Amino acid sequence: MPTEQGRVCVELTDHELRWLWYTQKGKDKGSLAPAQFEITPLPKGLIKQGKVLHLDTFLSILKGYLEQYKIDFQLPRNPKIDIGLPLQNQFIREYHLPWVKKRNRTGLLRYLAEEEIPIPEEELVYDYFLEEEKGPSRRLRVILSGIRNSVLSPVIFCFRKAGFEINKVCFSQLAWGRVLGFGPEGNTLFLREDEGQIQYIFYKGGIPKIIRSFPATLQYFGEEEWKHEIHRMLLYLSSPHDQAELMRILWSQDRVAEKTGKRIGEYIKGVRGKVPVLQGVDEAFYAFWGSQPLNALAAYAPEKYLTVLGLALEDDKSVLNNFWRTENLKKKKQRITWGIAGLILLVNIYGLRMLVSTQQTIDTLRVEAQRLSEITANQTWEREKEIALKQTWEGIIGNPTAVGQEIRELTAYAPEGIHLERIEIKGRTLLIQGFATESLEVQRMFQQLKELGWGKVQLAKYQTAGDSLEDSFREGMPIQFVLKAEEDD
């Protein structure tokens, strides 16, 4: 057996549980890959017509089965399961209704369920499949089904408590038509043995419309009693507007069921002149599926796995009957709600990150702008200082005062090898700072100061480039000097 089974279907009968583990990669029957089919016997009296009578015992069986699978194989934590329940004493029927607006359909179908389904309102759980028929009539096709809550709830409780995740809860007989290839228009009568009686299921298309049983004394009937019983059955299957013309009669692997099916065929031939198709279940199954049996199912008769195989084949998006449909819709809405909430949370987190990032960028730009502003202010201050010094110098040079006159004289007599960097006159004291190409030029400047009437001329500073690593003299003038003098009386 493979280590990955995927999903599982199970059919509940009064005597056993029939399991099918499978994988499916597409929607057609060819893509279905059954992995394991097996049967779990049940104690007598545990289940009666789909109703679990002893919850603790049934729950223990389910838990033991699932735990053993979890030990032997790699299973999902809560494997999804489709459940098939018997249709006896329950309800399913197809309706074709006038078209109504979508907002009015829920109320209409609730009223239809309460009126049509013969189950007390306090016990009723109903489900419906609805589709709009194509064409000018614009009618609504409705598959309405109902089940007793006392049958459904214990099954749901036990499977969920055991660790399964429920995907579908359907009527088993609805799945049979899907596996045996019932067409949408044909009428089929299915005969099978049930608790010592011959049960007949009348299918209108693929929908089981009527389930009844022949009397237990059927096998002891004489010829006339047979004819009377078959005639009564055909009248029961017909309606005032629809005479039941049987196109197929199928029977299970039971001699009495086969004998009954052939008698009905002979009666119809004698009355109507047409013989319906007469087949056993096995023959009908292989006619639809082909002669090659599915490997995982080869050891069993098709009748054993009709339900689980039909459940596995059904597309979840177009399932005709599912009493867990409402819960699935709630889960879907919840997932959408959580998805939207998660998306909003991600958007908020992303927005918060963007806000933080933007704030950090703004702070960085603010610091950079402040730094550039300071640089600009410093440059502006330096330019203003330079302009002020230049204006001051020009003002002094052009000033007709004695100080201005003296500065003009000093600059006028400065030798070509001298660059005066600073001239300062405070009262009677003169300070000259500059650069010279050679020491002789400094001596000439020294001599010119004396000729201009300055006394006590002295060399306050004399430095040549290279005396200090920090020296940075004017290019071509390697000597820096400072002269001080006082004005003669």
C-alpha positions as CSV (number, residue, x, y, z in Angstrom):
1,M,0.0,0.0,0.0
2,P,1.4,3.5,-0.8
3,T,2.4,5.7,2.1
4,E,0.3,8.6,1.0
5,Q,-3.5,7.8,0.7
6,G,-4.8,11.3,0.2
7,R,-8.6,11.1,1.1
8,V,-11.0,8.5,2.3
9,C,-14.6,7.6,1.8
10,V,-16.7,5.3,4.0
11,E,-20.2,3.7,3.7
12,L,-22.2,2.9,6.8
13,T,-24.3,-0.2,6.6
14,D,-26.0,-2.1,9.4
15,H,-23.3,-4.8,9.5
16,E,-20.0,-3.2,8.3
17,L,-18.0,-0.1,7.4
18,R,-16.6,0.0,3.9
19,W,-13.5,2.2,3.5
20,L,-11.8,3.4,0.3
21,W,-8.5,5.4,0.5
22,Y,-7.7,7.0,-2.8
23,T,-5.9,9.8,-4.6
24,Q,-7.2,11.7,-7.6
25,K,-5.3,14.0,-10.0
26,G,-8.3,15.0,-12.2
27,K,-12.1,15.1,-12.4
28,D,-12.8,12.1,-14.6
29,K,-13.0,8.5,-13.6
30,G,-9.7,7.7,-15.3
31,S,-7.8,10.0,-12.9
32,L,-9.0,8.2,-9.8
33,A,-6.4,6.0,-8.2
34,P,-7.8,3.7,-5.4
35,A,-5.1,2.9,-2.9
36,Q,-6.9,0.6,-0.4
37,F,-10.3,-0.8,0.0
38,E,-11.2,-2.7,3.2
39,I,-14.2,-3.7,5.3
40,T,-14.6,-3.3,9.1
41,P,-17.3,-5.7,10.6
42,L,-19.6,-4.1,13.1
43,P,-21.3,-5.8,16.1
44,K,-24.9,-6.7,15.6
45,G,-27.4,-4.0,16.6
46,L,-24.7,-1.2,16.6
47,I,-26.3,0.6,13.6
48,K,-29.9,0.3,12.4
49,Q,-30.7,1.9,9.0
50,G,-27.8,4.4,9.4
51,K,-28.6,5.3,12.9
52,V,-25.9,4.8,15.5
53,L,-27.4,3.2,18.6
54,H,-24.3,2.9,20.8
55,L,-22.1,5.9,20.4
56,D,-19.3,4.8,22.7
57,T,-18.8,1.5,20.9
58,F,-18.9,3.1,17.5
59,L,-16.5,5.9,18.5
60,S,-14.1,3.3,19.9
61,I,-14.1,1.4,16.6
62,L,-13.4,4.6,14.6
63,K,-10.6,5.7,16.9
64,G,-8.9,2.3,16.8
65,Y,-9.1,2.2,13.0
66,L,-7.6,5.6,12.5
67,E,-4.9,5.2,15.1
68,Q,-3.8,2.0,13.5
69,Y,-3.6,3.7,10.1
70,K,-1.6,6.6,11.7
71,I,0.9,4.1,13.0
72,D,1.3,2.0,9.8
73,F,1.1,4.8,7.2
74,Q,1.7,8.5,6.7
75,L,-1.7,10.1,7.1
76,P,-2.8,13.7,7.4
77,R,-3.4,14.8,11.0
78,N,-7.1,14.9,10.3
79,P,-7.9,13.1,7.0
80,K,-10.8,14.4,5.0
81,I,-13.7,11.9,4.8
82,D,-16.8,11.5,2.7
83,I,-19.6,9.6,4.4
84,G,-22.4,7.6,2.7
85,L,-25.6,6.9,4.7
86,P,-28.5,4.7,3.7
87,L,-31.6,6.4,2.3
88,Q,-34.2,4.3,4.1
89,N,-36.8,6.5,5.9
90,Q,-35.1,9.6,4.6
91,F,-36.0,11.8,1.6
92,I,-34.6,13.0,-1.8
93,R,-36.4,14.3,-4.8
94,E,-35.9,16.4,-7.9
95,Y,-38.1,19.4,-8.7
96,H,-38.3,21.8,-11.6
97,L,-39.6,25.1,-10.4
98,P,-40.4,28.5,-12.0
99,W,-37.6,31.0,-12.0
100,V,-37.4,33.3,-9.0
101,K,-34.9,36.0,-8.0
102,K,-31.9,34.9,-6.0
103,R,-32.9,36.9,-2.9
104,N,-36.2,35.0,-2.7
105,R,-34.8,31.5,-3.3
106,T,-33.7,30.6,0.3
107,G,-37.2,31.3,1.7
108,L,-38.8,29.4,-1.2
109,L,-36.6,26.3,-0.6
110,R,-37.2,26.4,3.1
111,Y,-40.9,26.4,2.5
112,L,-40.6,23.6,0.0
113,A,-38.6,21.5,2.4
114,E,-41.1,21.9,5.3
115,E,-44.0,21.1,3.0
116,E,-42.5,18.2,1.0
117,I,-40.2,16.3,3.3
118,P,-42.2,13.9,5.6
119,I,-39.9,14.4,8.6
120,P,-41.0,16.4,11.7
121,E,-39.7,20.0,11.6
122,E,-37.8,19.6,14.9
123,E,-36.0,16.5,13.5
124,L,-35.5,17.8,9.9
125,V,-32.1,18.6,8.5
126,Y,-32.4,19.4,4.8
127,D,-30.0,20.2,1.9
128,Y,-30.5,21.3,-1.6
129,F,-28.7,21.6,-4.9
130,L,-29.9,24.3,-7.2
131,E,-29.0,25.2,-10.8
132,E,-30.7,27.4,-13.5
133,E,-31.8,25.4,-16.5
134,K,-30.7,26.7,-19.8
135,G,-33.3,27.7,-22.4
136,P,-36.2,30.2,-22.8
137,S,-38.2,28.7,-19.9
138,R,-35.7,29.9,-17.2
139,R,-36.7,27.2,-14.8
140,L,-34.8,26.1,-11.6
141,R,-33.7,22.5,-11.1
142,V,-33.7,21.6,-7.4
143,I,-32.5,18.4,-5.8
144,L,-34.0,18.5,-2.3
145,S,-33.0,16.0,0.3
146,G,-33.8,15.6,4.0
147,I,-32.5,13.5,6.9
148,R,-33.5,13.0,10.5
149,N,-31.2,14.8,12.9
150,S,-31.2,11.8,15.2
151,V,-29.5,9.9,12.4
152,L,-27.1,12.6,11.2
153,S,-25.8,14.1,14.5
154,P,-24.4,10.9,16.1
155,V,-22.5,10.0,12.9
156,I,-21.0,13.5,12.7
157,F,-20.1,13.5,16.3
158,C,-18.3,10.2,16.3
159,F,-16.3,10.8,13.1
160,R,-15.2,14.2,14.3
161,K,-14.4,13.0,17.8
162,A,-12.3,10.2,16.3
163,G,-10.1,12.6,14.4
164,F,-11.6,12.9,10.9
165,E,-12.3,16.1,9.1
166,I,-15.7,15.8,7.4
167,N,-16.0,16.9,3.8
168,K,-19.4,15.3,2.7
169,V,-22.3,13.4,4.2
170,C,-24.4,12.0,1.4
171,F,-27.0,9.3,0.6
172,S,-25.3,6.1,-0.5
173,Q,-27.9,5.3,-3.2
174,L,-27.3,8.6,-4.9
175,A,-23.7,7.5,-5.5
176,W,-24.7,4.2,-7.1
177,G,-26.1,5.9,-10.2
178,R,-22.8,7.7,-10.8
179,V,-20.8,4.5,-10.7
180,L,-23.2,2.5,-12.9
181,G,-23.6,5.2,-15.5
182,F,-27.3,6.1,-15.1
183,G,-28.2,8.7,-17.7
184,P,-30.1,11.9,-16.9
185,E,-33.3,10.7,-18.6
186,G,-33.6,7.0,-18.2
187,N,-35.7,5.1,-15.6
188,T,-33.9,2.3,-13.7
189,L,-35.1,-0.2,-11.2
190,F,-32.5,-1.6,-8.8
191,L,-33.3,-4.7,-6.8
192,R,-31.3,-5.9,-3.8
193,E,-31.7,-8.2,-0.7
194,D,-32.2,-6.3,2.6
195,E,-32.9,-8.0,5.9
196,G,-34.6,-11.0,4.2
197,Q,-36.7,-8.8,1.9
198,I,-36.2,-7.7,-1.7
199,Q,-35.8,-3.9,-1.7
200,Y,-36.4,-2.0,-4.9
201,I,-35.0,1.5,-5.6
202,F,-36.6,3.4,-8.5
203,Y,-34.2,5.9,-10.2
204,K,-35.5,8.8,-12.3
205,G,-32.3,9.7,-14.2
206,G,-29.6,9.5,-11.6
207,I,-31.8,10.4,-8.6
208,P,-33.3,7.7,-6.4
209,K,-36.9,8.6,-6.3
210,I,-38.6,5.8,-4.4
211,I,-37.4,3.1,-2.1
212,R,-39.8,0.3,-1.1
213,S,-39.7,-3.4,-0.4
214,F,-41.7,-6.3,-1.7
215,P,-43.5,-8.4,0.9
216,A,-41.3,-11.0,2.7
217,T,-43.5,-13.8,1.3
218,L,-42.7,-12.8,-2.3
219,Q,-40.8,-16.0,-3.1
220,Y,-43.9,-18.1,-2.2
221,F,-46.2,-16.1,-4.5
222,G,-48.1,-17.9,-7.3
223,E,-48.2,-16.6,-10.9
224,E,-51.2,-14.4,-10.4
225,E,-49.9,-13.0,-7.1
226,W,-46.7,-12.1,-8.9
227,K,-48.5,-10.3,-11.7
228,H,-50.7,-8.4,-9.2
229,E,-47.7,-7.3,-7.1
230,I,-45.7,-6.2,-10.1
231,H,-48.7,-4.3,-11.5
232,R,-49.2,-2.6,-8.2
233,M,-45.5,-1.6,-8.1
234,L,-45.6,-0.1,-11.6
235,L,-48.7,1.9,-10.7
236,Y,-46.9,3.2,-7.6
237,L,-43.9,4.2,-9.6
238,S,-46.0,6.1,-12.1
239,S,-47.7,9.5,-11.7
240,P,-50.7,11.0,-13.5
241,H,-48.4,12.8,-15.8
242,D,-45.5,10.3,-16.1
243,Q,-46.0,6.6,-16.7
244,A,-42.9,4.8,-15.5
245,E,-41.3,3.2,-18.6
246,L,-38.5,1.1,-17.2
247,M,-35.4,1.1,-19.4
248,R,-33.1,-0.9,-17.1
249,I,-33.6,-3.5,-14.4
250,L,-30.5,-4.3,-12.2
251,W,-30.2,-6.8,-9.4
252,S,-27.6,-7.5,-6.8
253,Q,-25.7,-10.8,-6.2
254,D,-28.8,-12.5,-4.8
255,R,-30.8,-15.3,-6.4
256,V,-34.1,-14.0,-5.2
257,A,-33.3,-10.5,-6.5
258,E,-32.2,-11.8,-9.8
259,K,-35.4,-14.0,-10.1
260,T,-37.6,-11.0,-9.2
261,G,-35.9,-8.8,-11.8
262,K,-36.4,-11.3,-14.6
263,R,-40.1,-11.8,-13.6
264,I,-40.6,-8.0,-13.8
265,G,-38.9,-7.9,-17.2
266,E,-41.2,-10.7,-18.5
267,Y,-44.3,-8.9,-17.2
268,I,-43.4,-5.6,-18.9
269,K,-42.7,-7.5,-22.2
270,G,-46.1,-9.1,-22.0
271,V,-47.9,-5.9,-21.2
272,R,-46.1,-3.3,-23.2
273,G,-44.2,-5.4,-25.8
274,K,-40.8,-3.9,-24.8
275,V,-38.1,-5.6,-22.8
276,P,-36.0,-3.3,-20.6
277,V,-32.2,-4.0,-20.2
278,L,-31.8,-6.8,-17.7
279,Q,-28.4,-6.8,-15.9
280,G,-26.7,-7.9,-12.7
281,V,-24.8,-5.2,-10.9
282,D,-21.4,-6.7,-11.8
283,E,-22.3,-6.7,-15.5
284,A,-23.5,-3.1,-15.4
285,F,-20.4,-2.0,-13.5
286,Y,-17.9,-3.5,-16.0
287,A,-20.0,-2.3,-18.9
288,F,-19.5,1.3,-17.7
289,W,-15.9,1.0,-16.3
290,G,-14.4,-1.5,-18.8
291,S,-13.3,-5.1,-18.3
292,Q,-10.1,-4.2,-16.4
293,P,-10.9,-4.0,-12.7
294,L,-9.2,-1.5,-10.4
295,N,-6.3,-3.2,-8.7
296,A,-7.2,-2.2,-5.2
297,L,-10.8,-3.4,-5.7
298,A,-10.2,-6.6,-7.6
299,A,-10.7,-8.9,-4.7
300,Y,-14.3,-7.6,-4.0
301,A,-17.6,-7.7,-5.9
302,P,-18.5,-4.2,-7.3
303,E,-21.7,-4.1,-5.1
304,K,-19.4,-3.8,-2.0
305,Y,-17.7,-0.6,-3.2
306,L,-20.4,1.1,-5.3
307,T,-21.0,3.8,-2.6
308,V,-17.4,4.7,-1.8
309,L,-16.3,4.7,-5.4
310,G,-19.3,7.0,-6.3
311,L,-18.4,9.4,-3.5
312,A,-14.8,9.6,-4.6
313,L,-15.9,10.3,-8.2
314,E,-18.2,13.2,-7.3
315,D,-16.9,16.7,-7.8
316,D,-17.1,18.7,-4.6
317,K,-18.2,21.8,-6.5
318,S,-21.3,20.2,-8.1
319,V,-22.3,17.7,-5.4
320,L,-26.0,17.0,-5.5
321,N,-26.5,16.0,-1.9
322,N,-24.3,17.0,1.1
323,F,-25.7,17.5,4.6
324,W,-22.3,19.1,5.5
325,R,-22.6,21.8,2.8
326,T,-23.6,24.6,5.1
327,E,-20.7,23.9,7.4
328,N,-18.3,23.9,4.5
329,L,-19.7,27.3,3.4
330,K,-19.1,28.6,6.9
331,K,-15.5,27.3,6.8
332,K,-15.0,28.9,3.4
333,K,-16.4,32.2,4.6
334,Q,-14.2,32.0,7.7
335,R,-11.1,31.3,5.6
336,I,-12.0,34.2,3.3
337,T,-12.5,36.4,6.4
338,W,-9.2,35.3,7.9
339,G,-7.5,35.7,4.5
340,I,-8.8,39.3,4.2
341,A,-7.8,40.0,7.8
342,G,-4.3,38.6,7.2
343,L,-4.0,40.7,4.0
344,I,-5.1,43.8,5.9
345,L,-2.5,43.0,8.6
346,L,0.2,42.6,6.0
347,V,-0.7,45.8,4.4
348,N,-0.7,47.6,7.8
349,I,2.7,46.0,8.6
350,Y,4.1,47.0,5.2
351,G,2.6,50.5,5.7
352,L,4.2,50.7,9.1
353,R,7.5,49.6,7.7
354,M,7.2,52.2,4.9
355,L,6.3,54.8,7.5
356,V,9.3,54.0,9.7
357,S,11.5,53.9,6.6
358,T,10.1,57.2,5.4
359,Q,10.6,58.7,8.8
360,Q,14.2,57.5,8.9
361,T,14.7,58.9,5.4
362,I,13.2,62.2,6.5
363,D,15.4,62.3,9.6
364,T,18.4,61.6,7.4
365,L,17.5,64.3,5.0
366,R,16.8,66.7,7.8
367,V,20.3,66.1,9.3
368,E,21.9,66.4,5.8
369,A,19.9,69.6,5.2
370,Q,21.1,71.0,8.5
371,R,24.7,70.1,7.7
372,L,24.5,71.7,4.3
373,S,22.8,74.7,5.9
374,E,25.7,75.1,8.3
375,I,28.3,74.7,5.5
376,T,26.4,77.3,3.5
377,A,26.2,79.6,6.5
378,N,30.0,79.2,7.1
379,Q,30.7,79.8,3.5
380,T,28.5,82.9,3.5
381,W,30.1,84.1,6.7
382,E,33.6,83.6,5.1
383,R,32.5,85.5,2.0
384,E,31.0,88.3,4.0
385,K,34.2,88.5,6.2
386,E,36.4,88.6,3.1
387,I,34.2,91.3,1.5
388,A,34.2,93.3,4.7
389,L,38.0,93.1,5.0
390,K,38.4,94.1,1.4
391,Q,36.0,97.0,1.8
392,T,37.8,98.0,5.0
393,W,41.2,97.8,3.3
394,E,39.9,99.8,0.3
395,G,38.4,102.3,2.6
396,I,41.6,102.7,4.5
397,I,43.7,103.0,1.3
398,G,41.3,105.7,-0.1
399,N,41.0,107.5,3.2
400,P,42.6,111.0,3.1
401,T,43.5,110.7,6.8
402,A,47.1,110.4,8.0
403,V,46.7,106.7,8.6
404,G,45.4,106.2,5.1
405,Q,48.2,108.3,3.7
406,E,50.8,106.3,5.6
407,I,49.4,103.0,4.4
408,R,49.5,104.2,0.8
409,E,53.1,105.2,1.2
410,L,54.1,101.9,2.7
411,T,52.4,99.9,-0.1
412,A,53.8,102.2,-2.7
413,Y,57.4,101.8,-1.5
414,A,57.1,98.0,-1.1
415,P,59.8,96.3,-3.2
416,E,58.7,93.9,-5.9
417,G,60.1,90.9,-4.0
418,I,57.8,91.7,-1.0
419,H,54.2,90.7,-0.5
420,L,52.5,92.6,2.3
421,E,49.9,90.4,4.0
422,R,49.1,92.6,7.0
423,I,49.7,96.3,7.9
424,E,48.4,97.4,11.3
425,I,48.8,101.0,12.7
426,K,47.8,101.6,16.3
427,G,48.5,105.1,17.5
428,R,52.3,105.5,17.0
429,T,53.0,101.8,16.5
430,L,53.3,100.1,13.1
431,L,53.1,96.3,12.5
432,I,53.9,94.9,9.1
433,Q,53.6,91.2,8.2
434,G,54.5,89.7,4.8
435,F,56.5,87.4,2.6
436,A,59.8,87.9,0.8
437,T,61.6,86.2,-2.0
438,E,64.9,86.6,-0.3
439,S,66.4,88.2,2.9
440,L,67.8,91.2,0.9
441,E,64.2,92.3,0.2
442,V,63.5,92.3,3.9
443,Q,66.5,94.5,4.5
444,R,65.3,96.9,1.8
445,M,61.8,97.0,3.5
446,F,63.6,97.6,6.8
447,Q,65.5,100.6,5.3
448,Q,62.5,102.1,3.5
449,L,60.6,102.3,6.9
450,K,63.4,104.3,8.3
451,E,63.4,106.6,5.2
452,L,59.6,107.1,5.7
453,G,60.3,108.4,9.2
454,W,59.7,105.4,11.3
455,G,62.0,104.8,14.2
456,K,62.9,101.9,16.4
457,V,62.4,99.5,13.4
458,Q,62.9,96.0,14.5
459,L,62.5,92.5,13.0
460,A,59.9,90.7,15.2
461,K,59.8,87.5,13.2
462,Y,61.9,85.9,10.5
463,Q,61.1,82.4,9.3
464,T,61.9,80.4,6.2
465,A,59.9,77.6,4.7
466,G,61.1,74.2,5.9
467,D,61.7,75.3,9.5
468,S,58.4,73.6,10.5
469,L,56.3,70.9,9.0
470,E,53.2,73.1,9.5
471,D,54.7,76.0,7.4
472,S,52.7,76.8,4.3
473,F,54.2,80.0,2.8
474,R,53.2,81.9,-0.3
475,E,54.5,80.1,-3.5
476,G,57.8,81.7,-4.6
477,M,58.3,83.5,-1.3
478,P,60.0,81.2,1.1
479,I,60.6,83.9,3.8
480,Q,57.9,85.1,6.3
481,F,58.7,88.2,8.3
482,V,57.1,90.6,10.8
483,L,58.5,94.2,11.2
484,K,57.6,96.5,14.1
485,A,58.3,100.3,14.2
486,E,57.4,103.4,16.1
487,E,56.8,106.8,14.7
488,D,59.6,109.3,15.4
489,D,58.7,112.4,17.5
